[in-house]
Amino acid sequence: MKKKIIGIAMIVVGITIIGTAFFMRYSAERKQKSMIDAFEKTLENVDKGADSNNKNENSPSQKPPEDVKGAIGIMRIPKIDLKVAIGEGVDNETLKFTVGHFEGTAMPGEKGNFCVAGHRSYTYSEYFNRLDEVKNGDEIIVQTKKGEFKYKVYDTKVVEPSEVSVLDPTKDSTLTLVTCTPVRVATHRLIVKARLVT
């Protein structure tokens, strides 16, 4: 009887763990979709405002809405079929449902080092799960309210977590992607460096 109770308890615990993992992933995907939808809607409003101003030069300029549910842009990496909203900050809460911009680093398209971090988790937020497939010459596209910026990868490497020099400012417009590696073990950091081309 005691063994039967222990067996049932273990099954319940297993189901709970699996259920929690699925719920966390589902919640992250919903939040991510909401961020992308909101940002794309903002871009549509910006375009409409620009068209309206072009038709009527005397009309007041329309300022794009600031509230985009935390998104500062959308990143696409065609090589790995990735489309993800970029949140502001790299705290745990942000990285649960998106990739995050390191505050204090350059913004997309600006001179300097635009740095972005993302998880490779199987529980939630696995947006950079295939980042190791990205090679030199691959494109990374970032869409913001200021326009679309294309970067071309020129270097990939694995470093120790303490090697924060990868976030240092640069003279040119560059992009640095940071994620843990190997997957699940996360003893090191995978770094992908790219340069602005347009």
Beta strands, then each sheet from edge to edge (+ up, - down):
strand 1: 71-77
strand 2: 82-88
strand 3: 99-101
strand 4: 112-117
strand 5: 139-144
strand 6: 147-159
strand 7: 173-181
strand 8: 188-196
sheet 1: 1+ 2- 3- 4+ 7+ 8- 6+ 5- 1+
end
